[in-house]
Amino acid sequence: MIFKKTVFSLVLALGLVSANVQAAEHYQIDIKGMHAFISFKVKHLGISWLEGRFNRFKGSFDVDKANPSNNKVTVNIEVASIDSNHAERDKHLRGKRFFDVKKFPKASFVSTSWKDLGDGQSELVGNFTLRGVTKAITLAVSKVGEGKDPWGGYRSGYVGTTTLNLSDYKMKEGHILGAAADEVQMRLSIEGIRQ
C-alpha cells in the first residue's frame, strides 16, 4: 500500500512538473509577406557606404522561453538575389571574382549557441557558409517584440547584426573597392510566424 502511494505521488509530481514546462515555440520567417530583410553595407573606396540586400531567403527559429540556451536559428540565402540597386554592379558581384553564384548558389547560417544577456539582448553564435567556406560567426541580437497579428496568428521579431570579412570566404576582390571594403556589416531583421 505504501509502495502504491509512493508511486502515485511520484507520477503526480512528474505530471505537474511536465505541465509547467513550456515547450519551445517554432517560427517560420515571414517571407510570403516579406516582413523580413537581410541587408548589408560596405565602404566604397573608404569614402561612402554601398548598401544592398538579398531578396530571396528562407528560414526558421525556435524560442524556448524556459531555457533560452535551446533557441535555434536557421537561414538559407539565394546569393544570386543580391540587390545593390545597380544592375551592372549586381551582375559583377554574381560573377566568379566575387560571389560566383553559379558554383556557390546558396549561403547558410545554422546556429550553435544562444546566450541571453538580459533586457532583450542576446548573443547568437553559429556557422555561416559562403562560397563553400564555413566560419563561426557571432551576431548581436535584439528582440523587437512579439504578439498576436490581425490574421489570427502570433509573431515574434528580432534584429541581428554582425561584421564579416570577405577575405575569410575566398573573396579577395574586395580590394577593388578599397582596403576598407573587406569588412561587410550584415543586418538580419526577421519576423517569424509561430507554427
LOLO-35739 format. One line per 2 residues: their letters; for each residue x, y, z of C-alpha. Coordinates in nm, 2 decimals, always signed. Example, Ala and Ser with C-alpha at 12.3 -4.5 7.8 and 13.67 -1.06 7.14 Angstrom:
BEGIN
as	+1.23,-0.45,+0.78; +1.37,-0.11,+0.71
# end
This chain:
BEGIN
mi	+0.00,+0.00,+0.00; +0.28,+0.24,+0.09
fk	+0.46,+0.15,-0.24; +0.14,+0.23,-0.44
kt	+0.10,+0.57,-0.27; +0.47,+0.65,-0.33
vf	+0.44,+0.56,-0.70; +0.12,+0.76,-0.73
sl	+0.28,+1.06,-0.57; +0.58,+1.04,-0.80
vl	+0.37,+1.01,-1.11; +0.16,+1.31,-0.99
al	+0.47,+1.52,-0.92; +0.61,+1.44,-1.26
gl	+0.28,+1.53,-1.43; +0.28,+1.87,-1.25
vs	+0.64,+1.94,-1.35; +0.58,+1.84,-1.71
an	+0.27,+2.06,-1.72; +0.47,+2.36,-1.61
vq	+0.75,+2.30,-1.86; +0.69,+2.53,-2.15
aa	+0.75,+2.38,-2.49; +0.98,+2.56,-2.74
eh	+0.79,+2.77,-2.99; +0.87,+2.72,-3.36
yq	+0.85,+3.01,-3.60; +0.88,+3.03,-3.98
id	+1.04,+3.35,-4.11; +0.76,+3.55,-4.29
ik	+0.90,+3.56,-4.65; +0.55,+3.54,-4.80
gm	+0.46,+3.88,-4.66; +0.83,+3.99,-4.68
ha	+0.83,+4.10,-4.32; +1.20,+4.01,-4.31
fi	+1.52,+4.16,-4.46; +1.88,+4.06,-4.50
sf	+2.08,+4.37,-4.58; +2.44,+4.47,-4.59
kv	+2.67,+4.77,-4.62; +3.03,+4.80,-4.72
kh	+3.26,+5.10,-4.76; +3.32,+5.22,-5.12
lg	+3.68,+5.35,-5.16; +3.67,+5.45,-4.79
is	+3.45,+5.74,-4.90; +3.09,+5.63,-4.87
wl	+2.87,+5.34,-4.79; +2.74,+5.10,-5.06
eg	+2.43,+4.93,-4.94; +2.22,+4.64,-5.06
rf	+2.02,+4.33,-4.97; +1.94,+3.97,-5.06
nr	+1.58,+3.94,-5.19; +1.53,+3.57,-5.16
fk	+1.59,+3.36,-4.85; +1.40,+3.14,-4.61
gs	+1.45,+3.01,-4.25; +1.31,+2.94,-3.92
fd	+1.38,+2.98,-3.55; +1.29,+2.81,-3.22
vd	+1.23,+3.01,-2.90; +1.25,+2.83,-2.56
ka	+1.14,+3.09,-2.30; +1.21,+2.85,-2.02
np	+1.56,+2.78,-2.14; +1.69,+3.03,-2.39
sn	+2.01,+2.84,-2.45; +1.79,+2.60,-2.65
nk	+1.70,+2.87,-2.90; +1.79,+2.79,-3.26
vt	+1.81,+2.97,-3.59; +1.85,+2.85,-3.95
vn	+1.86,+3.08,-4.25; +1.93,+2.99,-4.62
ie	+2.01,+3.26,-4.87; +1.99,+3.26,-5.25
va	+2.30,+3.45,-5.32; +2.20,+3.54,-5.68
si	+1.92,+3.76,-5.54; +2.18,+4.02,-5.43
ds	+2.04,+4.37,-5.50; +2.26,+4.68,-5.47
nh	+2.02,+4.89,-5.67; +2.25,+4.88,-5.97
ae	+2.21,+4.60,-6.23; +2.56,+4.61,-6.38
rd	+2.72,+4.60,-6.03; +2.49,+4.32,-5.93
kh	+2.60,+4.12,-6.24; +2.96,+4.18,-6.14
lr	+2.90,+4.07,-5.78; +2.74,+3.75,-5.90
gk	+3.05,+3.66,-6.11; +3.35,+3.45,-6.03
rf	+3.55,+3.73,-5.89; +3.31,+3.78,-5.61
fd	+3.02,+3.55,-5.51; +3.05,+3.31,-5.80
vk	+2.68,+3.22,-5.77; +2.68,+2.95,-6.04
kf	+2.93,+2.75,-5.84; +2.80,+2.86,-5.49
pk	+2.43,+2.95,-5.53; +2.35,+2.93,-5.16
as	+2.47,+3.08,-4.83; +2.35,+2.95,-4.50
fv	+2.36,+3.01,-4.13; +2.30,+2.74,-3.87
st	+2.31,+2.85,-3.50; +2.52,+2.65,-3.25
sw	+2.45,+2.85,-2.93; +2.23,+3.13,-2.79
kd	+2.32,+3.34,-2.48; +2.06,+3.55,-2.32
lg	+2.22,+3.88,-2.20; +1.90,+4.02,-2.05
dg	+1.70,+4.33,-2.14; +1.60,+4.18,-2.48
qs	+1.97,+4.14,-2.58; +2.13,+3.81,-2.68
el	+2.44,+3.67,-2.84; +2.39,+3.42,-3.12
vg	+2.68,+3.21,-3.24; +2.66,+2.98,-3.55
nf	+2.82,+2.85,-3.86; +2.80,+3.07,-4.17
tl	+2.87,+2.92,-4.51; +2.96,+3.13,-4.81
rg	+3.15,+3.03,-5.13; +3.19,+2.68,-4.99
vt	+3.37,+2.81,-4.68; +3.22,+2.77,-4.33
ka	+3.32,+3.00,-4.04; +3.18,+3.05,-3.69
it	+3.03,+3.40,-3.66; +2.86,+3.59,-3.37
la	+2.56,+3.81,-3.40; +2.44,+4.07,-3.16
vs	+2.06,+4.01,-3.13; +1.79,+4.25,-3.01
kv	+1.43,+4.14,-2.96; +1.19,+4.39,-3.13
ge	+0.86,+4.24,-3.00; +0.60,+3.97,-3.01
gk	+0.23,+3.94,-3.02; -0.09,+3.85,-3.20
dp	-0.14,+3.96,-3.56; -0.47,+4.07,-3.72
wg	-0.50,+3.74,-3.91; -0.52,+3.51,-3.60
gy	-0.15,+3.43,-3.59; +0.12,+3.50,-3.34
rs	+0.45,+3.67,-3.44; +0.79,+3.74,-3.29
gy	+1.06,+3.97,-3.43; +1.44,+4.01,-3.39
vg	+1.73,+4.21,-3.54; +2.07,+4.06,-3.56
tt	+2.40,+4.23,-3.67; +2.75,+4.11,-3.74
tl	+3.06,+4.20,-3.94; +3.21,+3.97,-4.20
nl	+3.55,+3.97,-4.37; +3.52,+3.89,-4.74
sd	+3.87,+3.76,-4.75; +3.77,+3.48,-4.50
yk	+3.54,+3.34,-4.77; +3.80,+3.34,-5.06
mk	+3.66,+3.67,-5.19; +3.97,+3.87,-5.24
eg	+3.84,+4.11,-5.50; +3.70,+4.34,-5.24
hi	+4.02,+4.55,-5.26; +3.89,+4.69,-5.58
lg	+3.65,+4.90,-5.37; +3.93,+5.00,-5.13
aa	+4.10,+4.83,-4.83; +3.81,+4.90,-4.61
ad	+3.58,+4.70,-4.84; +3.69,+4.37,-4.68
ev	+3.46,+4.43,-4.39; +3.09,+4.40,-4.46
qm	+2.83,+4.49,-4.20; +2.53,+4.25,-4.21
rl	+2.19,+4.31,-4.06; +1.91,+4.05,-4.03
si	+1.57,+4.19,-3.95; +1.33,+3.89,-3.92
eg	+0.97,+3.85,-3.82; +0.85,+3.49,-3.76
ir	+0.51,+3.34,-3.76; +0.45,+3.09,-3.48
q	+0.36,+2.74,-3.62
# end
